[in-house]
Amino acid sequence: MDNRQARRMMERMGMNMNEIKEVKEVVIVTRDKEIHLDKPSVYEIKVKEARVFQITAEQITEKATDVPKFTEEDVSLVMTSASVSKERAVTALEEANGDIALAILRLKP
């Protein structure tokens, strides 16, 4: 099946595919890393209400990012449990290496 036949078949199925021109870079950010796709070819495929992106790249670079050792929920829990400000709760969590119980114990009189 050649490219033209594939396009016709997709159109009959209600699919529309278009290349997004002049894309320089695509970055995928996850909790613990960033994936950089350099010089990508990007196609947008529209199917009814959905949009799907197909990406191929000449060069892929992965970079680890700093993962926070605690969340905003952890900070809130320490603030409430120890009756302290956000700044003191964050400092206590940093000093306790993210250990919520230890942070609370260190803040309690």
Phi and psi restraints in degrees (range 20) as a CNS / XPLOR table:
assign (resid 1 and name C) (resid 2 and name N)
       (resid 2 and name CA) (resid 2 and name C) 1.0 -85.1 20.0 2
assign (resid 2 and name N) (resid 2 and name CA)
       (resid 2 and name C) (resid 3 and name N) 1.0 174.6 20.0 2
assign (resid 2 and name C) (resid 3 and name N)
       (resid 3 and name CA) (resid 3 and name C) 1.0 -59.5 20.0 2
assign (resid 3 and name N) (resid 3 and name CA)
       (resid 3 and name C) (resid 4 and name N) 1.0 -40.6 20.0 2
assign (resid 3 and name C) (resid 4 and name N)
       (resid 4 and name CA) (resid 4 and name C) 1.0 -64.4 20.0 2
assign (resid 4 and name N) (resid 4 and name CA)
       (resid 4 and name C) (resid 5 and name N) 1.0 -44.1 20.0 2
assign (resid 4 and name C) (resid 5 and name N)
       (resid 5 and name CA) (resid 5 and name C) 1.0 -63.9 20.0 2
assign (resid 5 and name N) (resid 5 and name CA)
       (resid 5 and name C) (resid 6 and name N) 1.0 -40.0 20.0 2
assign (resid 5 and name C) (resid 6 and name N)
       (resid 6 and name CA) (resid 6 and name C) 1.0 -62.6 20.0 2
assign (resid 6 and name N) (resid 6 and name CA)
       (resid 6 and name C) (resid 7 and name N) 1.0 -43.1 20.0 2
assign (resid 6 and name C) (resid 7 and name N)
       (resid 7 and name CA) (resid 7 and name C) 1.0 -62.4 20.0 2
assign (resid 7 and name N) (resid 7 and name CA)
       (resid 7 and name C) (resid 8 and name N) 1.0 -43.4 20.0 2
assign (resid 7 and name C) (resid 8 and name N)
       (resid 8 and name CA) (resid 8 and name C) 1.0 -62.4 20.0 2
assign (resid 8 and name N) (resid 8 and name CA)
       (resid 8 and name C) (resid 9 and name N) 1.0 -42.6 20.0 2
assign (resid 8 and name C) (resid 9 and name N)
       (resid 9 and name CA) (resid 9 and name C) 1.0 -62.9 20.0 2
assign (resid 9 and name N) (resid 9 and name CA)
       (resid 9 and name C) (resid 10 and name N) 1.0 -41.7 20.0 2
assign (resid 9 and name C) (resid 10 and name N)
       (resid 10 and name CA) (resid 10 and name C) 1.0 -62.8 20.0 2
assign (resid 10 and name N) (resid 10 and name CA)
       (resid 10 and name C) (resid 11 and name N) 1.0 -42.3 20.0 2
assign (resid 10 and name C) (resid 11 and name N)
       (resid 11 and name CA) (resid 11 and name C) 1.0 -62.2 20.0 2
assign (resid 11 and name N) (resid 11 and name CA)
       (resid 11 and name C) (resid 12 and name N) 1.0 -40.4 20.0 2
assign (resid 11 and name C) (resid 12 and name N)
       (resid 12 and name CA) (resid 12 and name C) 1.0 -63.5 20.0 2
assign (resid 12 and name N) (resid 12 and name CA)
       (resid 12 and name C) (resid 13 and name N) 1.0 -30.3 20.0 2
assign (resid 12 and name C) (resid 13 and name N)
       (resid 13 and name CA) (resid 13 and name C) 1.0 -86.0 20.0 2
assign (resid 13 and name N) (resid 13 and name CA)
       (resid 13 and name C) (resid 14 and name N) 1.0 1.9 20.0 2
assign (resid 13 and name C) (resid 14 and name N)
       (resid 14 and name CA) (resid 14 and name C) 1.0 84.4 20.0 2
assign (resid 14 and name N) (resid 14 and name CA)
       (resid 14 and name C) (resid 15 and name N) 1.0 18.7 20.0 2
assign (resid 14 and name C) (resid 15 and name N)
       (resid 15 and name CA) (resid 15 and name C) 1.0 -103.1 20.0 2
assign (resid 15 and name N) (resid 15 and name CA)
       (resid 15 and name C) (resid 16 and name N) 1.0 141.8 20.0 2
assign (resid 15 and name C) (resid 16 and name N)
       (resid 16 and name CA) (resid 16 and name C) 1.0 -130.9 20.0 2
assign (resid 16 and name N) (resid 16 and name CA)
       (resid 16 and name C) (resid 17 and name N) 1.0 122.9 20.0 2
assign (resid 16 and name C) (resid 17 and name N)
       (resid 17 and name CA) (resid 17 and name C) 1.0 -118.7 20.0 2
assign (resid 17 and name N) (resid 17 and name CA)
       (resid 17 and name C) (resid 18 and name N) 1.0 128.5 20.0 2
assign (resid 17 and name C) (resid 18 and name N)
       (resid 18 and name CA) (resid 18 and name C) 1.0 -134.1 20.0 2
assign (resid 18 and name N) (resid 18 and name CA)
       (resid 18 and name C) (resid 19 and name N) 1.0 140.6 20.0 2
assign (resid 18 and name C) (resid 19 and name N)
       (resid 19 and name CA) (resid 19 and name C) 1.0 -80.9 20.0 2
assign (resid 19 and name N) (resid 19 and name CA)
       (resid 19 and name C) (resid 20 and name N) 1.0 137.4 20.0 2
assign (resid 19 and name C) (resid 20 and name N)
       (resid 20 and name CA) (resid 20 and name C) 1.0 -92.9 20.0 2
assign (resid 20 and name N) (resid 20 and name CA)
       (resid 20 and name C) (resid 21 and name N) 1.0 115.1 20.0 2
assign (resid 20 and name C) (resid 21 and name N)
       (resid 21 and name CA) (resid 21 and name C) 1.0 -81.7 20.0 2
assign (resid 21 and name N) (resid 21 and name CA)
       (resid 21 and name C) (resid 22 and name N) 1.0 154.5 20.0 2
assign (resid 21 and name C) (resid 22 and name N)
       (resid 22 and name CA) (resid 22 and name C) 1.0 56.8 20.0 2
assign (resid 22 and name N) (resid 22 and name CA)
       (resid 22 and name C) (resid 23 and name N) 1.0 36.5 20.0 2
assign (resid 22 and name C) (resid 23 and name N)
       (resid 23 and name CA) (resid 23 and name C) 1.0 -78.2 20.0 2
assign (resid 23 and name N) (resid 23 and name CA)
       (resid 23 and name C) (resid 24 and name N) 1.0 127.9 20.0 2
assign (resid 23 and name C) (resid 24 and name N)
       (resid 24 and name CA) (resid 24 and name C) 1.0 -91.1 20.0 2
assign (resid 24 and name N) (resid 24 and name CA)
       (resid 24 and name C) (resid 25 and name N) 1.0 -39.4 20.0 2
assign (resid 24 and name C) (resid 25 and name N)
       (resid 25 and name CA) (resid 25 and name C) 1.0 -158.7 20.0 2
assign (resid 25 and name N) (resid 25 and name CA)
       (resid 25 and name C) (resid 26 and name N) 1.0 145.7 20.0 2
assign (resid 25 and name C) (resid 26 and name N)
       (resid 26 and name CA) (resid 26 and name C) 1.0 -120.8 20.0 2
assign (resid 26 and name N) (resid 26 and name CA)
       (resid 26 and name C) (resid 27 and name N) 1.0 132.7 20.0 2
assign (resid 26 and name C) (resid 27 and name N)
       (resid 27 and name CA) (resid 27 and name C) 1.0 -120.6 20.0 2
assign (resid 27 and name N) (resid 27 and name CA)
       (resid 27 and name C) (resid 28 and name N) 1.0 127.2 20.0 2
assign (resid 27 and name C) (resid 28 and name N)
       (resid 28 and name CA) (resid 28 and name C) 1.0 -107.7 20.0 2
assign (resid 28 and name N) (resid 28 and name CA)
       (resid 28 and name C) (resid 29 and name N) 1.0 120.9 20.0 2
assign (resid 28 and name C) (resid 29 and name N)
       (resid 29 and name CA) (resid 29 and name C) 1.0 -109.1 20.0 2
assign (resid 29 and name N) (resid 29 and name CA)
       (resid 29 and name C) (resid 30 and name N) 1.0 122.3 20.0 2
assign (resid 29 and name C) (resid 30 and name N)
       (resid 30 and name CA) (resid 30 and name C) 1.0 -114.3 20.0 2
assign (resid 30 and name N) (resid 30 and name CA)
       (resid 30 and name C) (resid 31 and name N) 1.0 -177.8 20.0 2
assign (resid 30 and name C) (resid 31 and name N)
       (resid 31 and name CA) (resid 31 and name C) 1.0 -62.6 20.0 2
assign (resid 31 and name N) (resid 31 and name CA)
       (resid 31 and name C) (resid 32 and name N) 1.0 -36.4 20.0 2
assign (resid 31 and name C) (resid 32 and name N)
       (resid 32 and name CA) (resid 32 and name C) 1.0 -119.2 20.0 2
assign (resid 32 and name N) (resid 32 and name CA)
       (resid 32 and name C) (resid 33 and name N) 1.0 2.4 20.0 2
assign (resid 32 and name C) (resid 33 and name N)
       (resid 33 and name CA) (resid 33 and name C) 1.0 -159.5 20.0 2
assign (resid 33 and name N) (resid 33 and name CA)
       (resid 33 and name C) (resid 34 and name N) 1.0 164.4 20.0 2
assign (resid 33 and name C) (resid 34 and name N)
       (resid 34 and name CA) (resid 34 and name C) 1.0 -120.7 20.0 2
assign (resid 34 and name N) (resid 34 and name CA)
       (resid 34 and name C) (resid 35 and name N) 1.0 135.3 20.0 2
assign (resid 34 and name C) (resid 35 and name N)
       (resid 35 and name CA) (resid 35 and name C) 1.0 -113.9 20.0 2
assign (resid 35 and name N) (resid 35 and name CA)
       (resid 35 and name C) (resid 36 and name N) 1.0 117.7 20.0 2
assign (resid 35 and name C) (resid 36 and name N)
       (resid 36 and name CA) (resid 36 and name C) 1.0 -102.8 20.0 2
assign (resid 36 and name N) (resid 36 and name CA)
       (resid 36 and name C) (resid 37 and name N) 1.0 123.2 20.0 2
assign (resid 36 and name C) (resid 37 and name N)
       (resid 37 and name CA) (resid 37 and name C) 1.0 -107.7 20.0 2
assign (resid 37 and name N) (resid 37 and name CA)
       (resid 37 and name C) (resid 38 and name N) 1.0 106.8 20.0 2
assign (resid 37 and name C) (resid 38 and name N)
       (resid 38 and name CA) (resid 38 and name C) 1.0 -91.9 20.0 2
assign (resid 38 and name N) (resid 38 and name CA)
       (resid 38 and name C) (resid 39 and name N) 1.0 144.2 20.0 2
assign (resid 38 and name C) (resid 39 and name N)
       (resid 39 and name CA) (resid 39 and name C) 1.0 50.1 20.0 2
assign (resid 39 and name N) (resid 39 and name CA)
       (resid 39 and name C) (resid 40 and name N) 1.0 56.3 20.0 2
assign (resid 39 and name C) (resid 40 and name N)
       (resid 40 and name CA) (resid 40 and name C) 1.0 -83.9 20.0 2
assign (resid 40 and name N) (resid 40 and name CA)
       (resid 40 and name C) (resid 41 and name N) 1.0 156.2 20.0 2
assign (resid 40 and name C) (resid 41 and name N)
       (resid 41 and name CA) (resid 41 and name C) 1.0 -103.5 20.0 2
assign (resid 41 and name N) (resid 41 and name CA)
       (resid 41 and name C) (resid 42 and name N) 1.0 121.3 20.0 2
assign (resid 41 and name C) (resid 42 and name N)
       (resid 42 and name CA) (resid 42 and name C) 1.0 -120.3 20.0 2
assign (resid 42 and name N) (resid 42 and name CA)
       (resid 42 and name C) (resid 43 and name N) 1.0 128.2 20.0 2
assign (resid 42 and name C) (resid 43 and name N)
       (resid 43 and name CA) (resid 43 and name C) 1.0 -120.9 20.0 2
assign (resid 43 and name N) (resid 43 and name CA)
       (resid 43 and name C) (resid 44 and name N) 1.0 135.5 20.0 2
assign (resid 43 and name C) (resid 44 and name N)
       (resid 44 and name CA) (resid 44 and name C) 1.0 -103.6 20.0 2
assign (resid 44 and name N) (resid 44 and name CA)
       (resid 44 and name C) (resid 45 and name N) 1.0 126.2 20.0 2
assign (resid 44 and name C) (resid 45 and name N)
       (resid 45 and name CA) (resid 45 and name C) 1.0 -114.4 20.0 2
assign (resid 45 and name N) (resid 45 and name CA)
       (resid 45 and name C) (resid 46 and name N) 1.0 119.6 20.0 2
assign (resid 45 and name C) (resid 46 and name N)
       (resid 46 and name CA) (resid 46 and name C) 1.0 -102.7 20.0 2
assign (resid 46 and name N) (resid 46 and name CA)
       (resid 46 and name C) (resid 47 and name N) 1.0 125.6 20.0 2
assign (resid 46 and name C) (resid 47 and name N)
       (resid 47 and name CA) (resid 47 and name C) 1.0 -129.4 20.0 2
assign (resid 47 and name N) (resid 47 and name CA)
       (resid 47 and name C) (resid 48 and name N) 1.0 109.0 20.0 2
assign (resid 47 and name C) (resid 48 and name N)
       (resid 48 and name CA) (resid 48 and name C) 1.0 49.8 20.0 2
assign (resid 48 and name N) (resid 48 and name CA)
       (resid 48 and name C) (resid 49 and name N) 1.0 -111.9 20.0 2
assign (resid 48 and name C) (resid 49 and name N)
       (resid 49 and name CA) (resid 49 and name C) 1.0 -92.5 20.0 2
assign (resid 49 and name N) (resid 49 and name CA)
       (resid 49 and name C) (resid 50 and name N) 1.0 -10.7 20.0 2
assign (resid 49 and name C) (resid 50 and name N)
       (resid 50 and name CA) (resid 50 and name C) 1.0 -96.5 20.0 2
assign (resid 50 and name N) (resid 50 and name CA)
       (resid 50 and name C) (resid 51 and name N) 1.0 152.7 20.0 2
assign (resid 50 and name C) (resid 51 and name N)
       (resid 51 and name CA) (resid 51 and name C) 1.0 -125.0 20.0 2
assign (resid 51 and name N) (resid 51 and name CA)
       (resid 51 and name C) (resid 52 and name N) 1.0 127.6 20.0 2
assign (resid 51 and name C) (resid 52 and name N)
       (resid 52 and name CA) (resid 52 and name C) 1.0 -120.6 20.0 2
assign (resid 52 and name N) (resid 52 and name CA)
       (resid 52 and name C) (resid 53 and name N) 1.0 138.6 20.0 2
assign (resid 52 and name C) (resid 53 and name N)
       (resid 53 and name CA) (resid 53 and name C) 1.0 -113.8 20.0 2
assign (resid 53 and name N) (resid 53 and name CA)
       (resid 53 and name C) (resid 54 and name N) 1.0 129.6 20.0 2
assign (resid 53 and name C) (resid 54 and name N)
       (resid 54 and name CA) (resid 54 and name C) 1.0 -108.2 20.0 2
assign (resid 54 and name N) (resid 54 and name CA)
       (resid 54 and name C) (resid 55 and name N) 1.0 125.5 20.0 2
assign (resid 54 and name C) (resid 55 and name N)
       (resid 55 and name CA) (resid 55 and name C) 1.0 -128.4 20.0 2
assign (resid 55 and name N) (resid 55 and name CA)
       (resid 55 and name C) (resid 56 and name N) 1.0 130.8 20.0 2
assign (resid 55 and name C) (resid 56 and name N)
       (resid 56 and name CA) (resid 56 and name C) 1.0 -126.1 20.0 2
assign (resid 56 and name N) (resid 56 and name CA)
       (resid 56 and name C) (resid 57 and name N) 1.0 146.4 20.0 2
assign (resid 56 and name C) (resid 57 and name N)
       (resid 57 and name CA) (resid 57 and name C) 1.0 -137.6 20.0 2
assign (resid 57 and name N) (resid 57 and name CA)
       (resid 57 and name C) (resid 58 and name N) 1.0 149.6 20.0 2
assign (resid 57 and name C) (resid 58 and name N)
       (resid 58 and name CA) (resid 58 and name C) 1.0 -74.0 20.0 2
assign (resid 58 and name N) (resid 58 and name CA)
       (resid 58 and name C) (resid 59 and name N) 1.0 -36.1 20.0 2
assign (resid 58 and name C) (resid 59 and name N)
       (resid 59 and name CA) (resid 59 and name C) 1.0 -138.6 20.0 2
assign (resid 59 and name N) (resid 59 and name CA)
       (resid 59 and name C) (resid 60 and name N) 1.0 135.6 20.0 2
assign (resid 59 and name C) (resid 60 and name N)
       (resid 60 and name CA) (resid 60 and name C) 1.0 -123.8 20.0 2
assign (resid 60 and name N) (resid 60 and name CA)
       (resid 60 and name C) (resid 61 and name N) 1.0 129.5 20.0 2
assign (resid 60 and name C) (resid 61 and name N)
       (resid 61 and name CA) (resid 61 and name C) 1.0 -126.0 20.0 2
assign (resid 61 and name N) (resid 61 and name CA)
       (resid 61 and name C) (resid 62 and name N) 1.0 130.0 20.0 2
assign (resid 61 and name C) (resid 62 and name N)
       (resid 62 and name CA) (resid 62 and name C) 1.0 -109.5 20.0 2
assign (resid 62 and name N) (resid 62 and name CA)
       (resid 62 and name C) (resid 63 and name N) 1.0 137.7 20.0 2
assign (resid 62 and name C) (resid 63 and name N)
       (resid 63 and name CA) (resid 63 and name C) 1.0 -133.2 20.0 2
assign (resid 63 and name N) (resid 63 and name CA)
       (resid 63 and name C) (resid 64 and name N) 1.0 125.1 20.0 2
assign (resid 63 and name C) (resid 64 and name N)
       (resid 64 and name CA) (resid 64 and name C) 1.0 -72.0 20.0 2
assign (resid 64 and name N) (resid 64 and name CA)
       (resid 64 and name C) (resid 65 and name N) 1.0 143.1 20.0 2
assign (resid 64 and name C) (resid 65 and name N)
       (resid 65 and name CA) (resid 65 and name C) 1.0 -115.0 20.0 2
assign (resid 65 and name N) (resid 65 and name CA)
       (resid 65 and name C) (resid 66 and name N) 1.0 160.2 20.0 2
assign (resid 65 and name C) (resid 66 and name N)
       (resid 66 and name CA) (resid 66 and name C) 1.0 -71.1 20.0 2
assign (resid 66 and name N) (resid 66 and name CA)
       (resid 66 and name C) (resid 67 and name N) 1.0 123.5 20.0 2
assign (resid 66 and name C) (resid 67 and name N)
       (resid 67 and name CA) (resid 67 and name C) 1.0 -92.4 20.0 2
assign (resid 67 and name N) (resid 67 and name CA)
       (resid 67 and name C) (resid 68 and name N) 1.0 123.7 20.0 2
assign (resid 67 and name C) (resid 68 and name N)
       (resid 68 and name CA) (resid 68 and name C) 1.0 -61.6 20.0 2
assign (resid 68 and name N) (resid 68 and name CA)
       (resid 68 and name C) (resid 69 and name N) 1.0 143.7 20.0 2
assign (resid 68 and name C) (resid 69 and name N)
       (resid 69 and name CA) (resid 69 and name C) 1.0 -84.6 20.0 2
assign (resid 69 and name N) (resid 69 and name CA)
       (resid 69 and name C) (resid 70 and name N) 1.0 -5.9 20.0 2
assign (resid 69 and name C) (resid 70 and name N)
       (resid 70 and name CA) (resid 70 and name C) 1.0 -153.3 20.0 2
assign (resid 70 and name N) (resid 70 and name CA)
       (resid 70 and name C) (resid 71 and name N) 1.0 160.0 20.0 2
assign (resid 70 and name C) (resid 71 and name N)
       (resid 71 and name CA) (resid 71 and name C) 1.0 -105.8 20.0 2
assign (resid 71 and name N) (resid 71 and name CA)
       (resid 71 and name C) (resid 72 and name N) 1.0 174.6 20.0 2
assign (resid 71 and name C) (resid 72 and name N)
       (resid 72 and name CA) (resid 72 and name C) 1.0 -63.4 20.0 2
assign (resid 72 and name N) (resid 72 and name CA)
       (resid 72 and name C) (resid 73 and name N) 1.0 -33.3 20.0 2
assign (resid 72 and name C) (resid 73 and name N)
       (resid 73 and name CA) (resid 73 and name C) 1.0 -63.6 20.0 2
assign (resid 73 and name N) (resid 73 and name CA)
       (resid 73 and name C) (resid 74 and name N) 1.0 -39.1 20.0 2
assign (resid 73 and name C) (resid 74 and name N)
       (resid 74 and name CA) (resid 74 and name C) 1.0 -62.6 20.0 2
assign (resid 74 and name N) (resid 74 and name CA)
       (resid 74 and name C) (resid 75 and name N) 1.0 -43.9 20.0 2
assign (resid 74 and name C) (resid 75 and name N)
       (resid 75 and name CA) (resid 75 and name C) 1.0 -61.3 20.0 2
assign (resid 75 and name N) (resid 75 and name CA)
       (resid 75 and name C) (resid 76 and name N) 1.0 -45.1 20.0 2
assign (resid 75 and name C) (resid 76 and name N)
       (resid 76 and name CA) (resid 76 and name C) 1.0 -61.0 20.0 2
assign (resid 76 and name N) (resid 76 and name CA)
       (resid 76 and name C) (resid 77 and name N) 1.0 -41.9 20.0 2
assign (resid 76 and name C) (resid 77 and name N)
       (resid 77 and name CA) (resid 77 and name C) 1.0 -63.4 20.0 2
assign (resid 77 and name N) (resid 77 and name CA)
       (resid 77 and name C) (resid 78 and name N) 1.0 -43.6 20.0 2
assign (resid 77 and name C) (resid 78 and name N)
       (resid 78 and name CA) (resid 78 and name C) 1.0 -65.3 20.0 2
assign (resid 78 and name N) (resid 78 and name CA)
       (resid 78 and name C) (resid 79 and name N) 1.0 -42.3 20.0 2
assign (resid 78 and name C) (resid 79 and name N)
       (resid 79 and name CA) (resid 79 and name C) 1.0 -58.0 20.0 2
assign (resid 79 and name N) (resid 79 and name CA)
       (resid 79 and name C) (resid 80 and name N) 1.0 -47.8 20.0 2
assign (resid 79 and name C) (resid 80 and name N)
       (resid 80 and name CA) (resid 80 and name C) 1.0 -68.2 20.0 2
assign (resid 80 and name N) (resid 80 and name CA)
       (resid 80 and name C) (resid 81 and name N) 1.0 -46.1 20.0 2
assign (resid 80 and name C) (resid 81 and name N)
       (resid 81 and name CA) (resid 81 and name C) 1.0 -68.1 20.0 2
assign (resid 81 and name N) (resid 81 and name CA)
       (resid 81 and name C) (resid 82 and name N) 1.0 -36.0 20.0 2
assign (resid 81 and name C) (resid 82 and name N)
       (resid 82 and name CA) (resid 82 and name C) 1.0 -102.8 20.0 2
assign (resid 82 and name N) (resid 82 and name CA)
       (resid 82 and name C) (resid 83 and name N) 1.0 -0.7 20.0 2
assign (resid 82 and name C) (resid 83 and name N)
       (resid 83 and name CA) (resid 83 and name C) 1.0 53.1 20.0 2
assign (resid 83 and name N) (resid 83 and name CA)
       (resid 83 and name C) (resid 84 and name N) 1.0 54.6 20.0 2
assign (resid 83 and name C) (resid 84 and name N)
       (resid 84 and name CA) (resid 84 and name C) 1.0 -128.1 20.0 2
assign (resid 84 and name N) (resid 84 and name CA)
       (resid 84 and name C) (resid 85 and name N) 1.0 169.9 20.0 2
assign (resid 84 and name C) (resid 85 and name N)
       (resid 85 and name CA) (resid 85 and name C) 1.0 -73.8 20.0 2
assign (resid 85 and name N) (resid 85 and name CA)
       (resid 85 and name C) (resid 86 and name N) 1.0 167.2 20.0 2
assign (resid 85 and name C) (resid 86 and name N)
       (resid 86 and name CA) (resid 86 and name C) 1.0 -62.1 20.0 2
assign (resid 86 and name N) (resid 86 and name CA)
       (resid 86 and name C) (resid 87 and name N) 1.0 -41.4 20.0 2
assign (resid 86 and name C) (resid 87 and name N)
       (resid 87 and name CA) (resid 87 and name C) 1.0 -61.0 20.0 2
assign (resid 87 and name N) (resid 87 and name CA)
       (resid 87 and name C) (resid 88 and name N) 1.0 -43.7 20.0 2
assign (resid 87 and name C) (resid 88 and name N)
       (resid 88 and name CA) (resid 88 and name C) 1.0 -67.4 20.0 2
assign (resid 88 and name N) (resid 88 and name CA)
       (resid 88 and name C) (resid 89 and name N) 1.0 -36.9 20.0 2
assign (resid 88 and name C) (resid 89 and name N)
       (resid 89 and name CA) (resid 89 and name C) 1.0 -65.8 20.0 2
assign (resid 89 and name N) (resid 89 and name CA)
       (resid 89 and name C) (resid 90 and name N) 1.0 -43.6 20.0 2
assign (resid 89 and name C) (resid 90 and name N)
       (resid 90 and name CA) (resid 90 and name C) 1.0 -62.8 20.0 2
assign (resid 90 and name N) (resid 90 and name CA)
       (resid 90 and name C) (resid 91 and name N) 1.0 -45.7 20.0 2
assign (resid 90 and name C) (resid 91 and name N)
       (resid 91 and name CA) (resid 91 and name C) 1.0 -60.1 20.0 2
assign (resid 91 and name N) (resid 91 and name CA)
       (resid 91 and name C) (resid 92 and name N) 1.0 -44.6 20.0 2
assign (resid 91 and name C) (resid 92 and name N)
       (resid 92 and name CA) (resid 92 and name C) 1.0 -63.2 20.0 2
assign (resid 92 and name N) (resid 92 and name CA)
       (resid 92 and name C) (resid 93 and name N) 1.0 -41.3 20.0 2
assign (resid 92 and name C) (resid 93 and name N)
       (resid 93 and name CA) (resid 93 and name C) 1.0 -65.9 20.0 2
assign (resid 93 and name N) (resid 93 and name CA)
       (resid 93 and name C) (resid 94 and name N) 1.0 -39.4 20.0 2
assign (resid 93 and name C) (resid 94 and name N)
       (resid 94 and name CA) (resid 94 and name C) 1.0 -63.0 20.0 2
assign (resid 94 and name N) (resid 94 and name CA)
       (resid 94 and name C) (resid 95 and name N) 1.0 -45.0 20.0 2
assign (resid 94 and name C) (resid 95 and name N)
       (resid 95 and name CA) (resid 95 and name C) 1.0 -66.6 20.0 2
assign (resid 95 and name N) (resid 95 and name CA)
       (resid 95 and name C) (resid 96 and name N) 1.0 -30.2 20.0 2
assign (resid 95 and name C) (resid 96 and name N)
       (resid 96 and name CA) (resid 96 and name C) 1.0 -91.6 20.0 2
assign (resid 96 and name N) (resid 96 and name CA)
       (resid 96 and name C) (resid 97 and name N) 1.0 9.4 20.0 2
assign (resid 96 and name C) (resid 97 and name N)
       (resid 97 and name CA) (resid 97 and name C) 1.0 55.1 20.0 2
assign (resid 97 and name N) (resid 97 and name CA)
       (resid 97 and name C) (resid 98 and name N) 1.0 38.1 20.0 2
assign (resid 97 and name C) (resid 98 and name N)
       (resid 98 and name CA) (resid 98 and name C) 1.0 86.2 20.0 2
assign (resid 98 and name N) (resid 98 and name CA)
       (resid 98 and name C) (resid 99 and name N) 1.0 -1.2 20.0 2
assign (resid 98 and name C) (resid 99 and name N)
       (resid 99 and name CA) (resid 99 and name C) 1.0 -77.5 20.0 2
assign (resid 99 and name N) (resid 99 and name CA)
       (resid 99 and name C) (resid 100 and name N) 1.0 108.0 20.0 2
assign (resid 99 and name C) (resid 100 and name N)
       (resid 100 and name CA) (resid 100 and name C) 1.0 -63.1 20.0 2
assign (resid 100 and name N) (resid 100 and name CA)
       (resid 100 and name C) (resid 101 and name N) 1.0 -48.1 20.0 2
assign (resid 100 and name C) (resid 101 and name N)
       (resid 101 and name CA) (resid 101 and name C) 1.0 -60.7 20.0 2
assign (resid 101 and name N) (resid 101 and name CA)
       (resid 101 and name C) (resid 102 and name N) 1.0 -44.3 20.0 2
assign (resid 101 and name C) (resid 102 and name N)
       (resid 102 and name CA) (resid 102 and name C) 1.0 -64.7 20.0 2
assign (resid 102 and name N) (resid 102 and name CA)
       (resid 102 and name C) (resid 103 and name N) 1.0 -39.6 20.0 2
assign (resid 102 and name C) (resid 103 and name N)
       (resid 103 and name CA) (resid 103 and name C) 1.0 -62.2 20.0 2
assign (resid 103 and name N) (resid 103 and name CA)
       (resid 103 and name C) (resid 104 and name N) 1.0 -43.7 20.0 2
assign (resid 103 and name C) (resid 104 and name N)
       (resid 104 and name CA) (resid 104 and name C) 1.0 -64.6 20.0 2
assign (resid 104 and name N) (resid 104 and name CA)
       (resid 104 and name C) (resid 105 and name N) 1.0 -44.9 20.0 2
assign (resid 104 and name C) (resid 105 and name N)
       (resid 105 and name CA) (resid 105 and name C) 1.0 -61.4 20.0 2
assign (resid 105 and name N) (resid 105 and name CA)
       (resid 105 and name C) (resid 106 and name N) 1.0 -39.3 20.0 2
assign (resid 105 and name C) (resid 106 and name N)
       (resid 106 and name CA) (resid 106 and name C) 1.0 -69.1 20.0 2
assign (resid 106 and name N) (resid 106 and name CA)
       (resid 106 and name C) (resid 107 and name N) 1.0 -25.6 20.0 2
assign (resid 106 and name C) (resid 107 and name N)
       (resid 107 and name CA) (resid 107 and name C) 1.0 -88.9 20.0 2
assign (resid 107 and name N) (resid 107 and name CA)
       (resid 107 and name C) (resid 108 and name N) 1.0 -21.5 20.0 2
assign (resid 107 and name C) (resid 108 and name N)
       (resid 108 and name CA) (resid 108 and name C) 1.0 -74.7 20.0 2
assign (resid 108 and name N) (resid 108 and name CA)
       (resid 108 and name C) (resid 109 and name N) 1.0 142.1 20.0 2
